Amino acid sequence: MVGTIDGMSEPAPPLVELQRLIENLVRAGTIVQVDHGSYRCRVQSGGLTTNWLAWLARRAGDVRHWSPPFVGEQCLVLSPGGDMAAGFVLVGIFSDGMPTNGDSADVERTTYPDGAVIEYDHSTSALKATLPDGGTADITVPDSITVRCKTADVTASESAKVHSQEITLDAPKNIVTGELLVQGLLTYTAGMAGSGMGPGGKTAQIDGDMEFVNGHGITTDGGDIVAGDISVQGHGHIEQDAGGRTAGGSVP
């Protein structure tokens, strides 16, 4: 049968050709090849293998999303006018070869080939990211970063470092459960108090000289050291002989 298309004088395609075009509008298939450099892939659909076709991305403007398809992933080929040479590939159909990675209506989860998983459970407002052994994370923020939470727990099984020109620990109490080594000058402005046993059974041990300045001890020259009732600056001695030797002990 010969007819016209949209009132034009061109003859209509044969019925067989129309049926082929209609069938090619949407075809299910499987990714068989991927060219990442040209963002193209080839699809096996029935006994047909397509030419290189572009796949559809989530965004492809000023905001772009890159997540290329994998060989074996099930997809749809959308062909405007039934022309598969001008088709696009829509990926994201689960299959027996690529099964689902979740079964909850509340969880959005992304699973990667190396075993990394990023998921968000909106029923509990919980965000979770899990990397496999050897995984790393690198966040670069040129200006500033702010983290606000009720509690925080950071565990580094081997070591942890913080690099900065100045670090402020703004807390009413800071607790260090292990040894504390200060390699620079240690300065404190609200006094110091301590107890317990240190090296050699002593509460404190200092290797080097000590000087007390601008203190409020017995004299105006500097601070004082007091052991029990005995003042270093103000104590006296008893029973001194002519040579200045003391037969007795110190007295306050």
MILO-978366 format. One record per residue: z, y, x of N, C-alpha, C, CB in turn; residue in one letter. Coordinates in steps of 0.02 Angstrom, whole numbers, padded with zeros to 5 digits, always signed. Atoms other than C-alpha are relative to their C-alpha. Glycine has a CB too. Layout:
N
ZYXZYXZYXZYXA...
***
This chain:
252
+00000-00059+00043+00000+00000+00000+00000+00062+00045+00062+00000-00049M+00006-00062-00038-00046+00170+00064+00027+00057-00043-00073+00014+00021V-00028-00057+00036+00054+00324+00012+00005+00059+00046+00068-00018-00030G-00011-00059-00041+00111+00490+00080+00075+00007+00015-00027+00064-00034T-00069-00013-00018+00271+00549+00163+00015+00073-00014+00014-00018+00075I-00021-00068+00016+00357+00702+00089-00058+00044-00021+00036+00032+00060D+00055-00040+00025+00199+00758+00003-00055+00013+00050+00026+00065-00025G+00051-00010-00050+00100+00755+00165-00053-00053-00006+00029+00001+00071M+00057+00045+00007-00064+00668+00183+00003-00059+00048-00064+00038+00011S-00004+00055-00046-00006+00553+00322+00017-00064-00037+00052+00014+00055E-00013+00062+00035-00005+00372+00268+00070-00025+00016-00052-00054+00019P-00066+00028-00010+00163+00289+00244-00004-00062+00042+00034-00016-00068A+00001+00061-00041+00210+00153+00368+00002-00062-00044+00058+00000+00049P-00002+00063+00038+00189-00026+00311+00072-00019-00015-00034-00057+00040P-00066+00021+00022+00336-00108+00224+00039-00034+00057-00005-00047-00060L-00033+00035-00056+00374-00216+00376+00027+00050+00050-00049-00049+00034V-00022-00051-00047+00385-00062+00486+00059+00038-00028-00057+00048+00017E-00057-00034+00031+00500+00024+00362+00063-00042+00004-00015+00016-00074L-00057+00045-00004+00613-00128+00359+00028-00001+00071-00020-00070-00023Q-00022+00000-00069+00620-00129+00549+00038+00064+00017-00060-00008+00048R-00033-00064-00013+00665+00056+00556+00069+00003-00033-00043+00057-00025L-00064-00001+00036+00801+00033+00425+00051-00044+00036-00010-00024-00072I-00045+00045-00036+00875-00115+00520+00024+00030+00065-00035-00066+00013E-00019-00030-00063+00877-00014+00679+00043+00063-00006-00062+00017+00038N-00042-00059+00008+00972+00132+00604+00070-00013+00028+00005+00020-00075L-00066+00020-00024+01137+00044+00639-00002-00073+00019+00056+00014-00055V+00000+00069-00023+01148-00113+00744+00063-00014+00040-00063-00015+00044R-00058+00021-00038+01301-00205+00808-00023-00037+00063+00047-00046-00043A+00019+00033-00061+01297-00267+00986+00057-00002+00050-00059+00035+00031G-00049+00006-00054+01386-00295+01151-00027+00033+00063+00016-00075+00013T+00020-00033-00062+01382-00191+01310-00015-00053+00053+00056+00049+00025I+00018+00048-00052+01290-00288+01446-00009+00032+00068-00064-00036-00020V+00007-00036-00063+01263-00154+01580+00026+00071-00009-00073-00001+00025Q-00025-00069+00002+01343+00014+01622-00021+00035+00064+00077+00001-00009V+00017-00043-00057+01275+00151+01737+00044+00062-00005-00077+00018+00000D-00048-00055+00005+01420+00270+01767-00029+00065+00024+00063-00016+00039H+00029-00062-00027+01318+00394+01867-00042+00038-00050-00041-00016+00059G+00042-00033+00050+01198+00429+01724+00029-00004-00070-00069-00032+00000S-00035+00011+00064+01326+00392+01586-00045-00032-00052+00028+00067-00026Y+00043+00039+00044+01209+00264+01509+00021-00072+00001-00074+00007+00020R-00015+00072+00003+01229+00084+01454-00056-00036-00038+00069-00012-00034C+00048+00042+00036+01124-00059+01387+00039-00047-00045-00047-00039+00048R-00035+00039+00052+01169-00158+01231-00042-00060-00019+00014+00045-00062V+00032+00061+00026+01129-00336+01181+00015-00004-00074+00025-00064+00038Q-00008+00005+00072+01100-00346+00994-00047-00053-00026-00014+00069-00035S+00043+00056+00019+01038-00513+00932-00041-00022+00060-00046+00019-00059G+00044+00018-00055+00888-00558+01038-00029+00060+00035-00056-00043-00024G+00026-00062-00028+00858-00377+01085+00049+00031+00049-00016+00050-00057L-00039-00039-00047+00920-00283+01238-00029+00070+00003+00000-00033+00072T+00024-00069+00005+00908-00095+01223-00017+00028+00069+00052+00045-00034T+00008-00039-00061+00849+00028+01354+00067+00034+00015-00058+00052-00007N-00061-00035-00018+00978+00139+01439+00014+00055-00051-00005+00030+00072W-00018-00047+00053+01068+00237+01302+00066+00034+00018+00006-00036-00068L-00063-00037-00010+01205+00370+01309+00052-00026-00049-00011+00076-00009A-00054+00019+00046+01373+00322+01238+00035+00063-00025+00051-00046+00035W-00034-00057+00030+01474+00436+01124+00070+00007+00030+00004-00009-00077L-00066-00015-00027+01627+00518+01203+00042+00035-00054-00005+00043+00063A-00045-00034+00047+01779+00587+01113-00015+00075-00002+00073-00012+00017R+00019-00070-00005+01736+00762+01174-00049+00007+00057+00061+00047+00010R+00051-00009-00052+01587+00824+01275-00022+00073+00004-00061-00045-00013A+00015-00071-00006+01598+01015+01278+00039+00029+00058+00015+00037-00066G-00045-00028-00051+01711+01132+01376+00059-00046+00012+00024+00070-00022D-00049+00053-00007+01841+00999+01341-00038-00066+00001+00053+00001-00060V+00038+00062-00008+01775+00831+01402+00047-00059+00010-00049+00006+00059R-00039+00061-00006+01841+00655+01393-00042-00055+00031+00028-00022-00069H+00037+00052-00035+01786+00520+01514+00036-00067-00007-00009+00018+00075W-00026+00068+00007+01817+00339+01466-00059-00046-00011+00053-00006-00058S+00062+00039+00006+01663+00233+01502+00012-00068-00032-00033-00008+00067P-00007+00067+00030+01632+00071+01408+00001-00054+00053-00057-00013-00050P-00003+00058-00045+01657-00100+01486-00051-00053-00022+00071-00029+00002F+00043+00056+00016+01537-00245+01495+00039-00050-00042-00028-00034+00065V-00034+00045+00046+01580-00361+01352+00031+00035-00060+00052-00038+00036G-00030-00038+00055+01643-00222+01238-00049+00003-00058+00019+00072+00022E+00042-00002+00059+01579-00229+01061-00013+00072-00022+00032-00040-00058Q+00018-00069+00015+01489-00075+00995-00050+00002-00057-00029+00035+00062C+00053-00012+00049+01367+00000+00871-00053+00045+00033+00027+00034-00065L+00055-00043-00023+01196+00074+00914-00024+00039-00061-00058-00042+00032V+00022-00044+00054+01157+00223+00803-00066+00031+00020+00054+00056-00015L+00068-00022-00019+00971+00263+00802-00028+00046-00054-00046-00061+00010S+00029-00046+00049+00911+00421+00711-00073-00020-00016+00003+00073+00027P+00067+00018+00021+00757+00377+00609-00019-00072+00017-00050+00046+00031G+00015+00069-00018+00772+00196+00668-00031-00008+00068-00044-00029-00051G+00030+00003-00067+00706+00239+00842+00055-00016+00051-00036+00066+00017D-00053+00020-00045+00818+00140+00959-00006+00030+00069+00002-00075+00005M+00009-00033-00065+00744+00226+01111+00037+00066+00002-00074+00011+00014A-00037-00063+00004+00833+00384+01050+00071-00011-00027-00037+00050-00045A-00064+00017+00029+00993+00294+01000+00060+00022+00043+00003-00074-00012G-00064-00013-00033+01175+00323+01045+00045-00060-00011+00033+00066-00027F-00043+00059+00004+01310+00194+01076+00071+00023-00019+00001-00038+00068V-00068-00014+00023+01474+00203+00981+00043-00061+00018+00002+00014-00078L-00043+00055-00022+01607+00098+01067+00067+00004-00036+00010+00002+00077V-00066+00001+00029+01780+00047+01010+00009-00050-00056+00018+00068-00025G-00007+00052+00052+01762-00111+00905+00033-00061+00032-00069-00019-00031I-00034+00059-00027+01887-00250+00940-00040-00063-00015+00071-00005-00029F+00035+00063+00008+01820-00425+00961+00042-00055+00030-00071+00001+00033S-00037+00056-00029+01876-00598+01015+00004+00008+00076-00034-00067-00018D+00000-00010-00072+01827-00554+01193+00042+00059+00022-00069+00008+00025G-00041-00060-00013+01917-00386+01185+00047+00009-00059-00045+00064+00010M-00045-00002+00057+02064-00414+01066+00042+00064-00001+00046-00060+00000P-00042-00059+00008+02184-00281+01002+00057-00001+00050+00026+00005-00072T-00058-00005-00045+02325-00219+01113+00062+00026-00037-00017+00046+00059N-00057-00020+00040+02447-00187+00972-00005-00026-00071+00007+00076-00001G+00000+00023+00070+02499-00235+00796+00047+00042-00043+00021-00074-00003D-00046-00043+00037+02609-00089+00740-00036+00060-00028+00058+00023+00046S+00029-00060+00030+02562+00050+00622+00030+00064+00028+00010-00001-00075A-00035-00059-00026+02681+00167+00714-00014+00016+00073+00073-00010-00009D+00009-00007-00072+02623+00146+00893-00073+00013+00018+00025-00064+00037V+00066-00012-00030+02474+00224+00981+00006-00020+00073-00022+00075-00008E-00008+00029-00067+02444+00130+01143-00068-00002+00035+00029-00071-00004R+00058+00006-00044+02319+00141+01286+00017-00049+00055-00022+00069+00029T-00010+00052-00051+02305-00012+01399-00057+00002+00049+00007-00070-00033T+00051-00004-00052+02212-00009+01565-00008-00067+00034+00019+00054+00051Y+00014+00066-00030+02133-00152+01662+00051-00023+00051-00067+00002+00031P-00048+00019-00052+02266-00148+01799+00068-00016-00029+00007+00054+00051D-00064+00014+00033+02405-00172+01671+00040+00061-00018+00041-00043+00044G-00036-00061+00019+02459+00010+01652-00004+00010-00076-00030+00061+00037A-00004-00011+00073+02513+00056+01475+00032+00067-00013+00040-00058-00034V-00028-00062+00024+02542+00225+01395+00003-00004-00076-00041+00063+00024I-00006+00007+00072+02610+00224+01219+00048+00051-00029+00023-00071-00018E-00045-00045+00037+02692+00335+01089+00016-00031-00067-00031+00071-00009Y-00024+00027+00064+02796+00269+00944+00024+00058-00042+00056-00054+00011D-00019-00059+00040+02801+00405+00813+00055-00016-00050-00061+00027-00037H-00056+00016+00044+02929+00310+00709+00067+00013+00035-00004-00073-00023S-00061-00014-00039+03058+00332+00848-00007+00060+00046+00019-00062+00040T+00014-00057-00044+02979+00482+00936+00011-00018+00073+00044+00061-00020S-00010+00026-00068+02974+00381+01097-00066-00003+00037+00034-00069-00002A+00058+00002-00044+02846+00408+01236+00016-00043+00060-00022+00072+00022L-00013+00046-00055+02829+00273+01368-00063-00010+00041+00024-00068-00027K+00056+00013-00046+02718+00254+01521+00023-00051+00051-00024+00067+00035A-00018+00054-00046+02721+00095+01625-00058-00013+00047+00019-00064-00039T+00051+00013-00050+02625+00072+01787+00013-00067+00033-00003+00057+00052L-00010+00064-00034+02597-00093+01879+00029+00009+00069-00065-00039+00004P-00026-00003-00068+02669-00136+02050-00051+00037+00045+00013-00071+00028D+00043-00039-00044+02600-00014+02179-00028+00062-00033-00056-00042+00024G+00026-00058+00035+02561+00117+02047+00033+00064+00024+00011-00008-00075G-00025-00066-00020+02583+00302+02087-00015+00051-00055-00030+00022+00068T+00011-00056+00046+02594+00463+01987+00003+00065+00039+00052+00000-00059A+00003-00063-00037+02548+00636+02051-00012+00056-00050-00057-00001+00055D+00006-00057+00045+02578+00796+01950+00001+00063+00042+00057+00000-00054I+00005-00063-00037+02522+00962+02024+00001+00059-00048-00064+00002+00044T-00006-00059+00042+02578+01124+01940+00006+00060+00047+00062-00004-00049V-00001-00055-00049+02534+01281+02042+00056+00051-00012-00065+00036-00001P-00048-00053+00014+02658+01396+01954+00070-00027-00013-00023+00041-00061D-00068+00022+00015+02809+01318+01869-00003-00059-00049+00042+00057-00030S-00006+00055+00047+02867+01167+01771+00071+00001-00028-00016-00069+00034I-00065-00001+00032+03011+01156+01647+00010-00065-00038+00006+00060-00048T-00018+00061+00035+03096+00998+01586+00066+00011-00035+00003-00061+00049V-00062-00009+00038+03226+01007+01448+00017-00066-00036-00007+00058-00052R-00021+00062+00032+03325+00858+01387+00076-00001-00006-00025-00062+00038C-00072+00007+00008+03499+00802+01337+00030-00036+00059+00017-00037-00065K-00022+00037-00058+03522+00674+01475-00061-00019+00042+00040-00064-00020T+00054+00020-00044+03417+00625+01626+00025-00052+00049-00030+00062+00038A-00018+00054-00046+03419+00469+01735-00061-00016+00042+00026-00063-00038D+00056+00013-00045+03305+00455+01887+00023-00052+00052-00024+00066+00035V-00017+00053-00047+03307+00297+01993-00057-00008+00050+00014-00067-00037T+00047+00014-00054+03219+00283+02161+00030-00055+00042-00015+00065+00043A-00031+00058-00031+03250+00111+02234+00005+00006+00076-00040-00062-00017S-00002-00007-00072+03217+00166+02414+00022+00069+00023-00068-00016+00030E-00018-00067-00022+03224+00355+02438-00027+00051-00049-00026+00014+00071S+00022-00056+00042+03203+00523+02351+00005+00064+00041+00041+00005-00066A+00001-00063-00037+03158+00693+02424-00018+00057-00047-00049-00003+00059K+00016-00062+00036+03156+00869+02352-00014+00053+00052+00058+00022-00049V+00019-00051-00049+03064+01003+02452-00003+00068-00035-00069-00017+00034H-00001-00066+00030+03098+01186+02414+00030+00050+00050+00039+00001-00067S-00032-00052-00040+03146+01352+02495+00072+00010-00020-00038+00065-00005Q-00069-00008+00025+03303+01356+02387+00010-00046-00059+00015+00073-00019E-00017+00046+00055+03386+01229+02273+00068+00020-00028+00001-00074+00025I-00063-00017+00033+03521+01274+02147+00020-00057-00046-00007+00066-00040T-00029+00049+00046+03630+01141+02066+00049+00038-00045+00036-00058+00039L-00039-00041+00046+03695+01236+01915+00037-00045-00048-00046+00051-00038D-00041+00045+00041+03832+01123+01847+00073+00012+00015-00019-00074+00012A-00071-00009-00012+04021+01141+01824+00028-00052+00049+00039-00004-00065P-00023+00052-00045+04043+00978+01921-00060-00039+00026+00050-00048-00036K+00052+00041-00031+03929+00888+02044+00035-00058+00035-00043+00041+00050N-00032+00059-00026+03976+00710+02091-00048-00037+00047+00023-00047-00057I+00038+00039-00048+03912+00622+02247+00038-00065+00011-00011+00039+00068V-00037+00064-00002+03958+00437+02242-00002-00033+00069-00028-00047-00051T+00004+00030-00066+03907+00396+02421+00013+00051+00054-00068-00031+00010G-00010-00046-00056+03911+00477+02592-00044+00061-00009-00015-00035+00066E+00037-00062+00004+03855+00658+02603-00007+00027+00071+00035+00052-00046L+00013-00026-00066+03773+00717+02764-00035+00068-00006-00044-00049+00041L+00029-00067+00000+03741+00904+02785-00021+00016+00072+00052+00054-00027V+00025-00010-00067+03631+00936+02937-00001+00073+00021-00069-00030+00007Q-00002-00071-00015+03639+01125+02924+00072+00027-00008-00048+00039-00045G-00065-00032+00008+03782+01249+02905+00028-00014-00069-00006+00077+00012L-00034+00012+00063+03906+01203+02770+00044+00060-00016+00043-00066+00003L-00037-00060+00021+03972+01356+02679+00028-00010-00070-00044+00063+00004T-00028+00005+00067+04091+01358+02532+00040+00063-00014+00045-00063-00008Y-00031-00064+00018+04167+01504+02436+00058-00008-00048-00051+00046-00029T-00054+00009+00048+04295+01426+02318+00052-00049+00025-00027-00023-00066A-00050+00044-00028+04406+01329+02437-00025-00071+00007+00062+00001-00044G+00018+00070-00010+04407+01146+02482+00062-00042-00007-00033-00011+00069M-00056+00045+00009+04520+01004+02430-00027-00071+00004+00036+00012-00068A+00023+00069-00006+04511+00819+02468+00057-00048+00011-00049-00006+00056G-00049+00052-00011+04601+00654+02486-00037-00064+00017+00046-00010-00063S+00031+00063-00015+04570+00475+02534-00003-00013+00075-00069-00003-00029G+00004+00021-00069+04537+00384+02696-00071+00008+00027+00024-00071+00008M+00063-00007-00034+04397+00431+02814-00001-00041+00063-00015+00072+00014G+00003+00037-00064+04354+00374+02992+00068-00005+00032-00048+00035+00047P-00064+00010-00034+04504+00299+03081+00060+00007-00046+00007+00048+00057G-00056-00006+00048+04610+00308+02923+00021+00071-00012+00057-00038+00024G-00018-00071+00008+04611+00499+02927-00035+00029-00061-00017+00040+00065K+00031-00034+00056+04577+00608+02777-00056+00045+00023+00053+00040-00039T+00052-00044-00027+04479+00729+02886-00002-00008+00076+00013+00074-00020A+00007+00004-00073+04411+00719+03062-00055+00049+00021-00017-00072+00023Q+00047-00052-00022+04325+00864+03152-00010-00008+00075+00025+00071-00018I+00017+00005-00071+04236+00845+03319-00024+00069+00023-00054-00055+00014D+00018-00067-00021+04238+01020+03394+00057+00049-00014-00063+00023-00036G-00051-00052+00009+04335+01183+03388+00001+00024-00072-00013+00058+00048D-00008-00032+00066+04402+01266+03231+00027+00070+00010+00047-00042-00045M-00024-00068-00004+04429+01451+03207+00012+00026-00071-00051+00046+00037E-00017-00028+00065+04515+01536+03061-00004+00076+00005+00071-00023-00023F+00009-00073-00002+04460+01715+03027+00005+00028-00070-00068+00018+00031V-00004-00037+00063+04490+01843+02890+00039-00039-00053-00070+00015-00026N-00039+00038+00047+04621+01730+02812+00059+00039-00027+00023-00064+00032G-00059-00032+00028+04782+01767+02722+00062-00038+00023-00004+00002-00078H-00056+00037-00027+04902+01672+02835+00058+00046+00019-00022-00040+00061G-00060-00037-00019+05061+01731+02917-00018+00063+00039+00047-00043+00041I+00020-00059-00038+04974+01849+03038-00062+00030-00031-00013-00018+00074T+00060-00034+00025+04836+01973+03006-00062-00016+00041+00011+00075-00002T+00057+00014-00044+04727+01903+03144-00047-00053-00029+00025-00024+00068D+00043+00052+00027+04662+01756+03045+00039-00047-00045-00033-00039+00056G-00032+00049+00043+04701+01605+02938+00050-00042+00038-00051-00045-00032G-00053+00040-00030+04837+01479+02973-00010-00073-00021+00070+00025-00023D-00001+00071+00016+04858+01290+02974+00072-00019-00012-00032-00043+00056I-00068+00019+00017+05013+01220+02889+00002-00075-00010+00025+00038-00064V-00011+00072+00008+05070+01039+02908+00071-00009-00025-00012-00039+00066A-00067+00003+00029+05215+01007+02791+00029+00070-00004+00047-00046+00041G-00030-00067-00002+05331+01156+02822-00015+00037+00064+00075-00006-00009D+00011-00029-00066+05265+01191+02997-00065+00040+00000-00003-00055+00053I+00057-00044-00006+05149+01339+03021-00023+00002+00073+00016+00070-00025S+00026-00004-00068+05035+01338+03174+00014+00069+00030-00074-00015+00002V-00008-00068-00026+05047+01527+03190+00074+00022+00000-00042+00048-00040Q-00068-00027+00007+05228+01551+03137+00056-00047+00018+00009+00023-00068G-00055+00047-00013+05324+01397+03193+00035+00018+00066-00027-00072+00001H-00038-00009-00061+05459+01399+03328+00020-00067+00030+00063+00043-00012G-00023+00061-00033+05534+01274+03449+00074+00007+00015-00040-00013+00065H-00072+00001-00016+05712+01225+03492+00010-00032+00069+00040-00037-00053I-00023+00029-00063+05801+01184+03657-00055+00002+00053+00022-00071-00012E+00048-00007-00054+05671+01252+03775+00036+00012+00066-00049+00058-00014Q-00031-00010-00065+05716+01240+03959-00035+00057+00036-00002-00064+00042D+00029-00056-00038+05670+01363+04095-00074-00008+00011+00035+00006+00067A+00071+00011-00009+05502+01282+04115-00041+00003-00064-00011-00067+00033G+00035-00006+00063+05459+01308+03932-00010-00066-00036-00065+00032+00010G+00006+00065+00033+05476+01124+03890+00048-00005-00059+00014-00057+00050R-00039+00004+00061+05539+01083+03718+00032-00069-00006-00043+00014-00062T-00035+00064+00006+05672+00950+03700+00001-00023-00073+00072+00006+00027A-00001+00018+00070+05672+00957+03512-00069+00007-00031+00050+00043-00037G+00064-00007+00034+05534+00974+03380-00012+00070-00022-00004-00047-00059G+00018-00066+00026+05449+01119+03297+00041+00014-00063-00075+00005-00016S-00035-00020+00060+05537+01217+03162-00041+00055-00035+00072+00026+00016V+00037-00053+00036+05463+01330+03026+00022+00069+00023+00011-00007-00076P
***
